[in-house]
Amino acid sequence: MNFEKAFTLIELLVVVAIIGLLSTIVLVNTNDARFKAMDANIQSMMHQVRNAAEFIYVANVESYGLVCDEANNTLNDSDELGVLERAIMRENGNQNVTCLESADKRDFAASSPMRARQGKHWCVESAGLSREIANQITTAKCQ
């Protein structure tokens, strides 16, 4: 009798199932790393928002009046702030960047939702503070 050695159908199905399971694990970890990278980009761009706001403050005789769009509490859409806002929105899943100024225009805060840490926001303010907060800002401070 001449028997050829070969894999059975069950053995092949087990191998395919194991490969499928491993690829699922890799894809989940890759998505998590991608969202963490997006959060790092958000933090970096929010720092750039604060730097741009400081230039506006000096150029406008110590006023942050042109940083926020008061009509919808987002960043001003003009010039560098508009470019930064659109870039941040690409990273945060197209969610608004909230921006609020104090009544006297001497303080401002801006916050963006994070991707990897759901429900958290990254906030920058005129006092130089830059940190993660639990909720969207409601004043011109990162609280």
N, C-alpha and C positions, 0 to 999 in steps of 0.2 A: 504494500500500500504506500502511496506517495501522498503525504499530507503536507501542504504548504503552511508555513507559520505566518499568521496575519492577525491583526487586531480585530476584535469582535466589535459589533455595532455598539454595544453597551460601553465598552472601553473608550471608543471614540466620542460618544455622547458625554461621558464623564469629563474627558479632556476639554471639550468645547464648553461645558458648563463652568469648569474651573477658570478657563481663559476669560469667559464672560464676566465672572465674578471679580476677577482681578482687574479687568479693564474698567468696571464700574467703580471700584475703589480708587483707581488712579484718576478717573474723571472727576469724582467728588473732591478729591484733594486738590486737583488742578483748579477747579472753580473757586475753592476757598482761597487758594494762593492768589488767584486773579483778583478777587474782591479785596483782599488785603493790599494788593498793589494799587488798586483804585483808591483805597482809603489813604494810602501814602501820597498819591498824586493830589487828592483833595486837600490834604493838610498843607502840602507844598504850595498849591495855588492859592489857598486861603491866606497863607503868609504873604504871598505876592499882592493879594488884595489889600492887606494892611499896609504894605510898603507903598502901593499906589495911592492909598488914602492919605498917607503922610505927605506925599508930594502935593496932593490937592489941598490939604490943610495949609501948607506953607504958601502955596500959590494964591490961595483965596483968603488971605489975611486972617489966618487962624480960624478957619471954619471948615467943617466937614459937610457943608451944605450940598455939595455936588456928588457925594459918595453914594447916597441911597436915592432910589426913585420912590418918593413918598406916596405916589399914587397906588403902588402895589407892594410896597415894603420889600423890594428886591434891590439888587445893585443897579446903579445907573447904567443904562445900556450903551452909553457913548464911550468912545475911545478904548483905553486899556481895560477899564472895568467891565465893559460889555464883552470884550474878547475873553477875559478871565471867567466871567459868569457862564458863558456858553461852554467853555472848556470844562468847568466844574460840573455843569449839568450833564455833560457827556459821561463823566465819571460816576456821578451819583444816581444814575438811572433817570435822568431828565426831571429831577425834582428842583424846585425853586431854591435859590440861595436867599435866605432872609436877611434883610439889612434894615437896621433901625438907627435913627439919629436922636440925640437928645433935643429938647426944645430949643436950647440956645446954640445948637449945631457945634458944640465944642467936644462932643463925645459921639462915638458910633460903635456898633457891634454888628458883625455879620456871622451867620451860621449856615452850614450845609449838612444835610443828612449824610451819614456814612453808609457804605455798602456791606462790609463784613460784619460790622457791629450794628445790627438792626435796631432802630429806635434811638440810636445815639447820633449826636451832631458834633461837628467840629466848629469851634467858635473862635473868632479873633475880635479884638476890640482895640480902641484907640489908646488905652492905657498900656498896651504892649502884651496883654495876656493872650495866650493861645492855648486852648485846651478842649478836651472832650467834655460835652455836657449831656445830660439825660434828655432834655427836651429842646424844642426850638426856642430861640430867644423871644422875649416879650418886652425887653427894654434895651437900652443902649449899653448894656453890660452883659458879660458872659456869666449868667447865673443859672 
